[in-house]
Amino acid sequence: MSTITHEAEVQRQHPRYRLPMRCLHGGVAVSVVDLSVGGVGLRTGSFSVRPCEIVDLVLVFPFNGYELTLPVRAEVRYVNNDHGRIGMRFVDVSPRQHNLLRFILDAYLSGEVVEAGDVLDVVSRRNEGKTREVPQRPAPQGLLANAAHYGRSIAGYGLVVGLTLLLAGFIGTGVFQKMYIIPAQSALITTDLVTVPAPSSGQVTFISSGGEVQAGEPLLTIQGPQGSSSIVIDSPCDCVIQARYSRASSFVREGAPILVLREKGSTPYITASIPQSDILRFYRGARAVIEYADGTLVKDVKIEALPAFSDEDASAGRFLVKLAPGRELDDSAIGQPVSVMFDTFSGSAIGAVTGKVQAGMNWAGDHIASLFSKAESGSEEAMKQPQEPDDKRIADLR
């Protein structure tokens, strides 16, 4: 078994190895003590040399009937008769010689080579890892097995595609609502109402108790303070009393609301308020969707003429929009809240292009349908015309 001898770093640069090898000098065998990448140690008495002398050596490595020879030149560094050792350093070593020495010594150091004959096995070994084959699954046998196999594959792909489309739709819906949907801050069912205020401070001595009043009928009477004359207020129209804020014998101040009137035949409508920041988007074009308290959803609601933005709206921080209800409403629905959403996609640049493309496709479809209808009508007329007898056709040919 080979042994490794280490010396101080100042004495030797490379570690020395005891290998089963031989050395020849002029065809005569020389006893080898140890070997390193930088030189070789020989025993004294084998041949006579002096320090600083350069000699030619042949290193011989036996390999189970074969020998690997490596000619080198070496310089005598010292001759120690007490230890029986001649220290020699390799000179003029080519890169190929150096690589071979390095390979053999590294193989011994790593334990890959225990005997000299093992070097051939190490050199012939390929540094490639062989991948282990993964056993394939057996192919399904039979119609039901094939159907189940492909069914699971299709179901898996379909699930992935479905989840992807669902996620894309969710993200797209959020982006669309953020860019093109304006929710109303508040909306309710209302109609044109007339508020009747107190003409002066005093006591209400009479107030109409019915639900409806005719034009010219007295609505209320107020007795002025300190026994002054009474003031009678008549109905300005055929109206329905929508709300009462006072009752008979109560005292009111001048300007305080007493009655709220609604003209008979007036149609309820929707008033919705939107934020000031969305006014410009709203003016470019919008469609309204109303959802009532009973769950009824009305789309493409008609938006009445947009009013001008006033200082009162600016101070209130809102913009009121009047909408047609889109359905029949009872008088009892007045005052009920509703949900209103405004879609401004049609007023955007993308919406305008989409509208033009859709209009062009509709026109092309109508034009093609009209051509087919004309062709069918022409063929029907041709079939309805009477055919002439064969003998008359022959006469015409003559």
VOPAGU-2260 file (C-alpha; in pm, 1 decimal, decimal comma):
REM VOPAGU-2260
SITE   aa  ch    i         X         Y         Z
SITE  MET   A    0       0,0       0,0       0,0
SITE  SER   A    1     132,9     344,0     -93,3
SITE  THR   A    2     212,4     600,5     174,8
SITE  ILE   A    3     215,4     980,7     158,8
SITE  THR   A    4     498,0    1180,3     316,3
SITE  HIS   A    5     451,1    1554,4     380,2
SITE  GLU   A    6     735,3    1796,9     444,7
SITE  ALA   A    7     742,6    2158,8     545,3
SITE  GLU   A    8     625,9    2402,0     280,8
SITE  VAL   A    9     965,4    2574,4     271,6
SITE  GLN   A   10    1136,6    2241,5     189,7
SITE  ARG   A   11     907,1    2094,2     -73,6
SITE  GLN   A   12     627,0    2241,6    -282,8
SITE  HIS   A   13     453,4    1915,9    -385,8
SITE  PRO   A   14     366,2    1613,1    -168,5
SITE  ARG   A   15     555,1    1287,7    -233,8
SITE  TYR   A   16     398,2     946,1    -301,1
SITE  ARG   A   17     545,4     595,1    -276,2
SITE  LEU   A   18     431,0     415,5    -590,3
SITE  PRO   A   19     508,0      69,7    -736,5
SITE  MET   A   20     724,5     201,9   -1019,8
SITE  ARG   A   21    1075,4     184,0   -1164,1
SITE  CYS   A   22    1327,4     435,6   -1294,2
SITE  LEU   A   23    1593,6     383,6   -1565,1
SITE  HIS   A   24    1911,1     582,3   -1616,8
SITE  GLY   A   25    2108,5     491,5   -1925,4
SITE  GLY   A   26    1920,6     160,7   -1942,9
SITE  VAL   A   27    2016,0      72,4   -1584,0
SITE  ALA   A   28    1743,6      39,2   -1320,2
SITE  VAL   A   29    1756,1     289,7   -1037,5
SITE  SER   A   30    1574,8     238,0    -708,4
SITE  VAL   A   31    1292,4     487,3    -656,2
SITE  VAL   A   32    1210,4     620,1    -309,3
SITE  ASP   A   33     907,8     840,6    -389,4
SITE  LEU   A   34     753,9    1054,4    -663,2
SITE  SER   A   35     585,4    1393,7    -685,1
SITE  VAL   A   36     464,1    1621,9    -961,9
SITE  GLY   A   37     778,3    1831,7    -931,1
SITE  GLY   A   38    1044,7    1561,4    -896,2
SITE  VAL   A   39    1157,0    1214,8    -790,3
SITE  GLY   A   40    1356,2    1073,1    -500,1
SITE  LEU   A   41    1617,7     804,7    -575,8
SITE  ARG   A   42    1836,5     594,0    -347,0
SITE  THR   A   43    2206,1     665,9    -322,5
SITE  GLY   A   44    2448,6     406,2    -449,1
SITE  SER   A   45    2241,5     342,0    -761,8
SITE  PHE   A   46    2459,6     572,9    -970,9
SITE  SER   A   47    2704,5     854,3    -908,6
SITE  VAL   A   48    2577,6    1210,7    -953,3
SITE  ARG   A   49    2664,5    1556,0    -822,4
SITE  PRO   A   50    2432,7    1847,3    -722,0
SITE  CYS   A   51    2316,9    2074,0   -1007,2
SITE  GLU   A   52    2382,4    1798,3   -1258,7
SITE  ILE   A   53    2105,6    1735,1   -1515,1
SITE  VAL   A   54    2043,5    1370,8   -1609,2
SITE  ASP   A   55    1796,8    1189,3   -1836,6
SITE  LEU   A   56    1558,4     947,0   -1667,4
SITE  VAL   A   57    1281,5     716,3   -1779,5
SITE  LEU   A   58     990,3     660,3   -1539,3
SITE  VAL   A   59     827,3     319,9   -1581,9
SITE  PHE   A   60     474,2     241,9   -1451,0
SITE  PRO   A   61     382,6    -131,5   -1477,6
SITE  PHE   A   62      15,3    -212,4   -1558,2
SITE  ASN   A   63     -65,0    -589,4   -1551,9
SITE  GLY   A   64     167,2    -692,1   -1830,7
SITE  TYR   A   65     193,8    -347,0   -1981,9
SITE  GLU   A   66     434,7     -67,1   -1897,4
SITE  LEU   A   67     389,3     305,4   -1934,4
SITE  THR   A   68     720,6     484,4   -1986,9
SITE  LEU   A   69     764,7     854,7   -1939,3
SITE  PRO   A   70    1105,6    1005,9   -2033,5
SITE  VAL   A   71    1196,1    1312,5   -1826,6
SITE  ARG   A   72    1493,6    1531,5   -1751,9
SITE  ALA   A   73    1583,5    1598,1   -1390,1
SITE  GLU   A   74    1825,7    1821,2   -1202,3
SITE  VAL   A   75    2007,7    1689,0    -895,1
SITE  ARG   A   76    1910,2    1914,4    -603,9
SITE  TYR   A   77    2098,2    1733,5    -324,6
SITE  VAL   A   78    2266,8    1405,9    -232,2
SITE  ASN   A   79    2214,7    1289,5     127,7
SITE  ASN   A   80    2423,0     982,9     202,7
SITE  ASP   A   81    2306,9     969,5     566,8
SITE  HIS   A   82    1946,4     913,4     460,7
SITE  GLY   A   83    2041,4     736,0     140,1
SITE  ARG   A   84    1845,8     974,1     -77,4
SITE  ILE   A   85    1906,0    1172,2    -395,0
SITE  GLY   A   86    1656,7    1456,8    -448,0
SITE  MET   A   87    1590,0    1545,1    -813,1
SITE  ARG   A   88    1368,5    1811,6    -970,9
SITE  PHE   A   89    1206,9    1771,9   -1312,1
SITE  VAL   A   90    1312,5    2029,1   -1572,3
SITE  ASP   A   91    1179,2    2103,7   -1921,3
SITE  VAL   A   92     853,3    1918,8   -1844,5
SITE  SER   A   93     595,7    1948,8   -2123,8
SITE  PRO   A   94     227,3    2013,2   -2041,3
SITE  ARG   A   95     142,2    1663,0   -2159,6
SITE  GLN   A   96     397,0    1502,9   -1924,7
SITE  HIS   A   97     280,6    1719,9   -1637,9
SITE  ASN   A   98     -85,6    1628,3   -1696,6
SITE  LEU   A   99      -4,6    1258,3   -1703,8
SITE  LEU   A  100     188,9    1278,1   -1376,8
SITE  ARG   A  101     -88,4    1480,7   -1219,7
SITE  PHE   A  102    -350,5    1227,1   -1331,2
SITE  ILE   A  103    -164,5     925,6   -1190,6
SITE  LEU   A  104     -87,6    1091,9    -857,6
SITE  ASP   A  105    -443,4    1228,2    -817,3
SITE  ALA   A  106    -582,1     881,0    -890,4
SITE  TYR   A  107    -371,9     733,7    -608,6
SITE  LEU   A  108    -456,3    1020,7    -373,9
SITE  SER   A  109    -836,0     991,8    -430,0
SITE  GLY   A  110    -825,8     615,7    -386,0
SITE  GLU   A  111    -947,2     535,5    -735,9
SITE  VAL   A  112    -625,1     344,6    -803,7
SITE  VAL   A  113    -501,6      98,2    -539,9
SITE  GLU   A  114    -265,7     -91,3    -763,4
SITE  ALA   A  115     -81,6      21,8   -1069,4
SITE  GLY   A  116    -294,1    -196,1   -1293,0
SITE  ASP   A  117    -605,5      -4,8   -1192,3
SITE  VAL   A  118    -492,8     301,4   -1385,8
SITE  LEU   A  119    -609,1     146,3   -1710,1
SITE  ASP   A  120    -960,1      98,3   -1569,4
SITE  VAL   A  121    -972,9     459,8   -1449,9
SITE  VAL   A  122    -852,8     594,2   -1785,2
SITE  SER   A  123   -1108,9     386,6   -1978,7
SITE  ARG   A  124   -1393,9     494,6   -1752,8
SITE  ARG   A  125   -1633,6     745,1   -1918,2
SITE  ASN   A  126   -1734,2    1043,8   -1710,4
SITE  GLU   A  127   -2095,8    1025,3   -1815,6
SITE  GLY   A  128   -2386,7     962,1   -1585,7
SITE  LYS   A  129   -2630,7     708,2   -1712,4
SITE  THR   A  130   -2986,0     817,6   -1658,9
SITE  ARG   A  131   -3224,9     568,8   -1519,7
SITE  GLU   A  132   -3510,6     488,3   -1747,5
SITE  VAL   A  133   -3851,9     567,9   -1609,5
SITE  PRO   A  134   -4093,5     285,8   -1668,3
SITE  GLN   A  135   -4379,8     386,9   -1889,9
SITE  ARG   A  136   -4735,4     342,9   -1784,0
SITE  PRO   A  137   -4913,4      61,3   -1956,1
SITE  ALA   A  138   -5142,5     173,8   -2235,4
SITE  PRO   A  139   -5511,6     145,4   -2150,7
SITE  GLN   A  140   -5677,6    -159,3   -2298,3
SITE  GLY   A  141   -6035,7    -168,6   -2413,6
SITE  LEU   A  142   -6288,9      90,9   -2522,9
SITE  LEU   A  143   -6399,4     189,3   -2173,1
SITE  ALA   A  144   -6040,2     224,4   -2049,7
SITE  ASN   A  145   -5947,4     445,3   -2346,4
SITE  ALA   A  146   -6258,6     655,7   -2299,5
SITE  ALA   A  147   -6184,5     701,4   -1928,6
SITE  HIS   A  148   -5818,2     788,0   -1998,9
SITE  TYR   A  149   -5894,2    1049,1   -2264,1
SITE  GLY   A  150   -6192,1    1173,6   -2064,5
SITE  ARG   A  151   -5970,3    1249,7   -1764,9
SITE  SER   A  152   -5719,6    1428,0   -1989,9
SITE  ILE   A  153   -5990,0    1637,1   -2156,2
SITE  ALA   A  154   -6147,2    1715,8   -1818,8
SITE  GLY   A  155   -5811,5    1829,2   -1679,3
SITE  TYR   A  156   -5738,2    2055,4   -1974,2
SITE  GLY   A  157   -6092,3    2185,4   -1968,2
SITE  LEU   A  158   -6063,1    2269,6   -1598,8
SITE  VAL   A  159   -5739,7    2461,9   -1658,1
SITE  VAL   A  160   -5890,3    2650,9   -1952,5
SITE  GLY   A  161   -6207,3    2723,4   -1756,3
SITE  LEU   A  162   -6017,4    2859,4   -1457,0
SITE  THR   A  163   -5802,2    3072,3   -1687,9
SITE  LEU   A  164   -6107,4    3216,9   -1862,0
SITE  LEU   A  165   -6277,7    3276,1   -1527,2
SITE  LEU   A  166   -5975,7    3463,5   -1394,8
SITE  ALA   A  167   -5944,2    3665,8   -1716,2
SITE  GLY   A  168   -6315,5    3748,8   -1705,5
SITE  PHE   A  169   -6293,8    3854,3   -1341,2
SITE  ILE   A  170   -5997,3    4083,8   -1409,2
SITE  GLY   A  171   -6157,5    4221,1   -1727,5
SITE  THR   A  172   -6484,8    4292,6   -1547,3
SITE  GLY   A  173   -6301,7    4481,0   -1273,1
SITE  VAL   A  174   -6107,8    4689,9   -1525,7
SITE  PHE   A  175   -6424,5    4762,6   -1726,9
SITE  GLN   A  176   -6617,6    4874,6   -1419,6
SITE  LYS   A  177   -6327,8    5092,2   -1307,3
SITE  MET   A  178   -6296,4    5266,1   -1645,4
SITE  TYR   A  179   -6650,1    5284,1   -1781,9
SITE  ILE   A  180   -6905,7    5233,8   -1500,4
SITE  ILE   A  181   -7028,1    5529,2   -1288,4
SITE  PRO   A  182   -7245,7    5430,6    -989,5
SITE  ALA   A  183   -7495,7    5692,3    -879,4
SITE  GLN   A  184   -7434,6    5834,7    -533,7
SITE  SER   A  185   -7808,3    5834,5    -464,9
SITE  ALA   A  186   -8123,4    5779,2    -668,6
SITE  LEU   A  187   -8496,6    5774,6    -592,4
SITE  ILE   A  188   -8838,1    5778,8    -755,8
SITE  THR   A  189   -8988,3    6127,4    -759,2
SITE  THR   A  190   -9218,5    6354,1    -958,1
SITE  ASP   A  191   -9285,3    6725,9   -1004,7
SITE  LEU   A  192   -9395,4    6851,7    -662,4
SITE  VAL   A  193   -9510,8    7192,2    -536,0
SITE  THR   A  194   -9433,8    7295,1    -179,0
SITE  VAL   A  195   -9683,6    7532,1     -18,7
SITE  PRO   A  196   -9509,5    7750,0     244,5
SITE  ALA   A  197   -9670,3    7958,0     518,0
SITE  PRO   A  198   -9731,9    8313,3     381,7
SITE  SER   A  199   -9686,4    8460,7     730,4
SITE  SER   A  200   -9636,6    8360,2    1088,5
SITE  GLY   A  201   -9956,3    8260,9    1274,1
SITE  GLN   A  202  -10189,9    7978,9    1364,1
SITE  VAL   A  203  -10322,8    7729,8    1111,0
SITE  THR   A  204  -10697,9    7739,0    1153,7
SITE  PHE   A  205  -10788,0    7522,7     852,6
SITE  ILE   A  206  -10602,8    7268,2     640,1
SITE  SER   A  207  -10749,2    7043,8     372,8
SITE  SER   A  208  -10798,6    6694,3     506,5
SITE  GLY   A  209  -10875,3    6518,7     177,6
SITE  GLY   A  210  -10630,2    6344,2     -46,4
SITE  GLU   A  211  -10713,8    6552,7    -356,0
SITE  VAL   A  212  -10809,2    6914,2    -416,7
SITE  GLN   A  213  -10948,4    7093,9    -717,3
SITE  ALA   A  214  -10808,9    7409,7    -863,8
SITE  GLY   A  215  -10942,3    7711,9    -664,7
SITE  GLU   A  216  -11040,3    7510,6    -357,6
SITE  PRO   A  217  -10904,1    7642,3     -24,4
SITE  LEU   A  218  -10599,6    7454,8      97,3
SITE  LEU   A  219  -10536,1    7621,1     430,8
SITE  THR   A  220  -10613,7    7927,2     640,3
SITE  ILE   A  221  -10369,8    8106,9     867,5
SITE  GLN   A  222  -10480,3    8349,9    1141,7
SITE  GLY   A  223  -10231,1    8631,6    1172,8
SITE  PRO   A  224  -10083,5    8733,8    1509,1
SITE  GLN   A  225  -10267,8    8965,8    1751,1
SITE  GLY   A  226  -10607,1    8912,4    1590,6
SITE  SER   A  227  -10506,0    9030,1    1242,1
SITE  SER   A  228  -10697,2    8914,3     937,5
SITE  SER   A  229  -10680,0    8553,2     817,8
SITE  ILE   A  230  -10497,6    8448,7     503,2
SITE  VAL   A  231  -10659,0    8184,7     281,0
SITE  ILE   A  232  -10449,6    7991,4      27,5
SITE  ASP   A  233  -10629,6    7823,6    -263,2
SITE  SER   A  234  -10508,3    7521,6    -466,2
SITE  PRO   A  235  -10326,2    7630,3    -783,2
SITE  CYS   A  236  -10422,9    7313,3    -975,2
SITE  ASP   A  237  -10603,7    6984,6    -963,2
SITE  CYS   A  238  -10354,1    6829,1    -726,2
SITE  VAL   A  239  -10296,2    6541,9    -491,2
SITE  ILE   A  240  -10172,9    6622,5    -142,1
SITE  GLN   A  241   -9846,9    6432,6    -125,2
SITE  ALA   A  242   -9736,2    6534,0     225,9
SITE  ARG   A  243   -9849,8    6746,0     524,7
SITE  TYR   A  244   -9602,5    6912,7     760,0
SITE  SER   A  245   -9857,5    7086,5     985,5
SITE  ARG   A  246  -10208,0    7039,6    1120,0
SITE  ALA   A  247  -10494,5    7260,4    1227,6
SITE  SER   A  248  -10445,4    7474,4    1540,3
SITE  SER   A  249  -10065,9    7453,0    1508,1
SITE  PHE   A  250   -9847,4    7763,4    1494,3
SITE  VAL   A  251   -9609,1    7811,6    1200,2
SITE  ARG   A  252   -9346,6    8063,1    1101,2
SITE  GLU   A  253   -9340,8    8251,1     776,5
SITE  GLY   A  254   -9186,9    8041,2     495,1
SITE  ALA   A  255   -9220,0    7709,0     676,8
SITE  PRO   A  256   -9350,8    7427,3     448,7
SITE  ILE   A  257   -9704,6    7319,5     524,1
SITE  LEU   A  258   -9821,6    7107,4     228,2
SITE  VAL   A  259   -9658,8    6930,7     -67,7
SITE  LEU   A  260   -9878,7    6901,0    -378,6
SITE  ARG   A  261   -9848,0    6682,3    -686,2
SITE  GLU   A  262  -10035,8    6764,7   -1000,2
SITE  LYS   A  263  -10279,5    6498,7   -1118,3
SITE  GLY   A  264  -10155,0    6310,2   -1425,0
SITE  SER   A  265   -9788,8    6383,9   -1355,5
SITE  THR   A  266   -9556,6    6092,0   -1438,9
SITE  PRO   A  267   -9304,3    5967,8   -1183,4
SITE  TYR   A  268   -8939,6    5965,8   -1289,7
SITE  ILE   A  269   -8596,5    5889,6   -1143,4
SITE  THR   A  270   -8346,7    6144,3   -1017,7
SITE  ALA   A  271   -7987,4    6028,3    -970,9
SITE  SER   A  272   -7681,0    6217,9    -853,0
SITE  ILE   A  273   -7327,6    6150,6    -976,3
SITE  PRO   A  274   -6990,8    6284,1    -854,5
SITE  GLN   A  275   -6853,7    6604,2   -1002,1
SITE  SER   A  276   -6537,3    6425,6   -1119,5
SITE  ASP   A  277   -6739,6    6210,7   -1363,6
SITE  ILE   A  278   -6941,9    6488,8   -1527,7
SITE  LEU   A  279   -6722,8    6509,2   -1839,5
SITE  ARG   A  280   -6739,6    6133,0   -1897,2
SITE  PHE   A  281   -7113,8    6149,6   -1852,3
SITE  TYR   A  282   -7159,5    6425,6   -2112,1
SITE  ARG   A  283   -6965,0    6225,8   -2374,0
SITE  GLY   A  284   -7234,7    5961,4   -2370,3
SITE  ALA   A  285   -7382,2    5722,3   -2118,3
SITE  ARG   A  286   -7649,6    5456,6   -2082,1
SITE  ALA   A  287   -7835,3    5398,7   -1757,5
SITE  VAL   A  288   -7936,7    5074,9   -1585,6
SITE  ILE   A  289   -8197,4    5094,3   -1306,6
SITE  GLU   A  290   -8256,2    4827,9   -1044,4
SITE  TYR   A  291   -8575,2    4869,3    -838,0
SITE  ALA   A  292   -8638,7    4756,2    -483,9
SITE  ASP   A  293   -8844,4    4457,0    -603,1
SITE  GLY   A  294   -8549,5    4326,9    -806,9
SITE  THR   A  295   -8668,8    4446,9   -1147,4
SITE  LEU   A  296   -8377,1    4542,2   -1374,7
SITE  VAL   A  297   -8435,5    4791,5   -1655,7
SITE  LYS   A  298   -8154,0    4840,3   -1909,9
SITE  ASP   A  299   -8089,4    5112,7   -2168,4
SITE  VAL   A  300   -8299,6    5362,3   -1976,3
SITE  LYS   A  301   -8364,6    5690,2   -2156,7
SITE  ILE   A  302   -8174,1    5982,7   -2009,4
SITE  GLU   A  303   -8359,8    6310,4   -2020,4
SITE  ALA   A  304   -8192,0    6629,6   -2143,1
SITE  LEU   A  305   -7885,5    6695,6   -1933,4
SITE  PRO   A  306   -7917,0    7013,3   -1727,4
SITE  ALA   A  307   -7639,7    7267,6   -1709,0
SITE  PHE   A  308   -7397,6    7237,8   -1421,1
SITE  SER   A  309   -7491,9    7516,9   -1180,1
SITE  ASP   A  310   -7319,6    7680,7    -885,8
SITE  GLU   A  311   -7567,2    7508,4    -657,3
SITE  ASP   A  312   -7455,6    7168,9    -787,3
SITE  ALA   A  313   -7092,9    7266,8    -744,8
SITE  SER   A  314   -7147,1    7369,0    -384,1
SITE  ALA   A  315   -7340,6    7047,9    -313,6
SITE  GLY   A  316   -7071,4    6835,1    -480,2
SITE  ARG   A  317   -7320,3    6648,2    -698,3
SITE  PHE   A  318   -7486,2    6653,2   -1039,4
SITE  LEU   A  319   -7855,9    6556,9   -1070,4
SITE  VAL   A  320   -7972,4    6354,4   -1370,8
SITE  LYS   A  321   -8333,8    6291,6   -1468,0
SITE  LEU   A  322   -8419,8    5943,4   -1600,6
SITE  ALA   A  323   -8731,6    5786,3   -1745,3
SITE  PRO   A  324   -8851,5    5501,3   -1519,1
SITE  GLY   A  325   -8870,4    5247,3   -1803,2
SITE  ARG   A  326   -9176,4    5080,8   -1643,2
SITE  GLU   A  327   -9514,8    5166,4   -1497,3
SITE  LEU   A  328   -9495,7    5308,0   -1145,4
SITE  ASP   A  329   -9770,8    5364,5    -893,3
SITE  ASP   A  330   -9803,8    5683,0    -692,3
SITE  SER   A  331   -9712,5    5482,0    -383,8
SITE  ALA   A  332   -9364,2    5422,7    -528,5
SITE  ILE   A  333   -9276,2    5792,8    -509,5
SITE  GLY   A  334   -8993,2    5840,2    -264,0
SITE  GLN   A  335   -8859,6    5485,1    -287,3
SITE  PRO   A  336   -8481,8    5451,9    -344,4
SITE  VAL   A  337   -8342,5    5273,8    -650,6
SITE  SER   A  338   -7996,7    5170,6    -773,3
SITE  VAL   A  339   -7865,4    5337,5   -1088,5
SITE  MET   A  340   -7548,1    5256,6   -1283,5
SITE  PHE   A  341   -7424,5    5458,5   -1581,5
SITE  ASP   A  342   -7229,4    5285,9   -1860,5
SITE  THR   A  343   -7001,4    5533,3   -2043,3
SITE  PHE   A  344   -6839,7    5278,9   -2279,9
SITE  SER   A  345   -7040,3    5401,3   -2580,4
SITE  GLY   A  346   -6900,5    5752,4   -2533,2
SITE  SER   A  347   -6536,0    5638,5   -2522,6
SITE  ALA   A  348   -6302,9    5609,9   -2821,5
SITE  ILE   A  349   -6306,7    5229,7   -2807,5
SITE  GLY   A  350   -6683,8    5229,8   -2777,3
SITE  ALA   A  351   -6718,4    5457,6   -3081,3
SITE  VAL   A  352   -6502,1    5226,8   -3293,2
SITE  THR   A  353   -6691,6    4922,3   -3168,4
SITE  GLY   A  354   -7022,7    5090,4   -3251,4
SITE  LYS   A  355   -6909,0    5167,2   -3607,0
SITE  VAL   A  356   -6790,1    4812,2   -3660,7
SITE  GLN   A  357   -7117,8    4673,8   -3527,5
SITE  ALA   A  358   -7318,0    4912,7   -3747,7
SITE  GLY   A  359   -7115,0    4802,5   -4051,8
SITE  MET   A  360   -7175,1    4436,6   -3973,5
SITE  ASN   A  361   -7548,6    4500,1   -3929,5
SITE  TRP   A  362   -7561,9    4683,3   -4263,4
SITE  ALA   A  363   -7376,4    4401,2   -4438,3
SITE  GLY   A  364   -7608,9    4142,7   -4284,2
SITE  ASP   A  365   -7919,1    4335,7   -4388,8
SITE  HIS   A  366   -7780,9    4380,5   -4741,4
SITE  ILE   A  367   -7704,2    4010,2   -4780,5
SITE  ALA   A  368   -8047,2    3918,6   -4643,4
SITE  SER   A  369   -8215,1    4153,2   -4892,6
SITE  LEU   A  370   -8021,1    3997,1   -5182,0
SITE  PHE   A  371   -8129,1    3648,0   -5078,5
SITE  SER   A  372   -8490,2    3760,3   -5042,4
SITE  LYS   A  373   -8485,1    3913,5   -5392,4
SITE  ALA   A  374   -8338,1    3595,3   -5538,0
SITE  GLU   A  375   -8603,1    3380,5   -5369,4
SITE  SER   A  376   -8885,5    3608,8   -5485,4
SITE  GLY   A  377   -8749,5    3598,9   -5845,5
SITE  SER   A  378   -8739,7    3220,2   -5846,9
SITE  GLU   A  379   -9095,3    3201,8   -5711,8
SITE  GLU   A  380   -9221,8    3437,2   -5984,8
SITE  ALA   A  381   -9046,1    3230,3   -6251,4
SITE  MET   A  382   -9215,0    2917,3   -6122,3
SITE  LYS   A  383   -9557,3    3086,5   -6124,8
SITE  GLN   A  384   -9535,3    3187,3   -6497,2
SITE  PRO   A  385   -9726,3    2945,0   -6730,8
SITE  GLN   A  386   -9513,0    2735,8   -6967,2
SITE  GLU   A  387   -9589,4    2728,8   -7342,0
SITE  PRO   A  388   -9666,9    2401,8   -7518,9
SITE  ASP   A  389   -9383,1    2213,6   -7684,3
SITE  ASP   A  390   -9526,8    2249,0   -8035,3
SITE  LYS   A  391   -9538,4    2629,6   -8004,5
SITE  ARG   A  392   -9176,6    2639,0   -7897,3
SITE  ILE   A  393   -9083,4    2430,1   -8201,9
SITE  ALA   A  394   -9272,8    2669,2   -8427,8
SITE  ASP   A  395   -9089,0    2965,0   -8279,2
SITE  LEU   A  396   -8761,1    2795,9   -8352,1
SITE  ARG   A  397   -8854,7    2751,6   -8716,8
